[in-house]
Amino acid sequence: MSAPIPFVLPVDEQRALHGLIHASSQSGRRPTIVICHGFKGFMEWGFFPYLAQLLSDRGLTVVRFNFTGSGMQPGDAHVTDEGAFSSATFSRDLDELIFLLAAVGDTVAADIVDRDRLGVLGHSRGGGTALLAAAHPDWSESLRALVTWSAISTFDRFSAEDKEIWRQRGSTPIVNARTGQELQIDRLVLDDLEARLTELDLLAAAQRRQAPWLLVHGEDDETVPVTEARDLATAATGNTRVVLIPDAGHTLGAVHPFTGPTPQLITALNATQSWLRDYLE
């Protein structure tokens, strides 16, 4: 088992994506999966390293990374760039994922990526971003597989009253339960959501996307109710499979630091491996 290979991908003069590449022991260009973390997540959280290594051991090239809006650098245990976290718009996440997909197999993971066998996997908010990428005009006909775990069905998760307070104050507070950090989300995140609501419509994206789609969701998800998985599946067209896991919450029983796979996580891993084997290999 080889150590993951770090990379830095400049997006513009202010931003760069930091990530890790897990190269399969099999030589040549391999089917590839890009993994997207969710809100308050990061590429080193809980199950992500385990998931990446498992898929790499199964013969895939795996790319995991931090959205710049995570506010975290590799190795960070908490948000160190509160400004980046505060200004993390939904559309910026999408733009960064599209930018990374274009680089994978070129400036990122050169010579070990088969761009004709490329997929995305996202958790929670990252699942919504992965879905948008799969429906994006540049990628709707290119991506070969989509997997979402505990994915949201809408980015618009705020009441009218909360939005009005958010506008008046210029930001809204959020507490990271894992670290205890009190963070802020800038009003520009709300402005971006309202200005690009059509582009960020996940149910519409579910209809447009063409990649075979595996939706995994815990039946006891306390953060993103299982009804959201059902809404996505109802809106979806084409090849779609839903795996609902009993007694599973938002992180499928996993915690950070990672203490090993739970039965619920194993169910998700097995379904994911099978799906990617069917549609990427």
LINHUCOR-V871682 format. One record per helix or strand of 2 or more residues. SS is the DSSP state (h for helix, s for strand). FROM is the first residue (numbers start at 1). TO is the last residue. If there is no record, write none. Layout:
[[SS/FROM/TO] [SS/FROM/TO]]
This chain:
[[s/5/10] [s/16/22] [s/30/36] [h/47/57] [s/61/66] [h/68/70] [h/82/86] [h/90/103] [s/113/123] [h/125/135] [s/145/149] [h/160/169] [s/171/175] [s/182/186] [h/187/195] [h/202/208] [s/212/218] [h/226/235] [s/240/245] [h/263/280]]
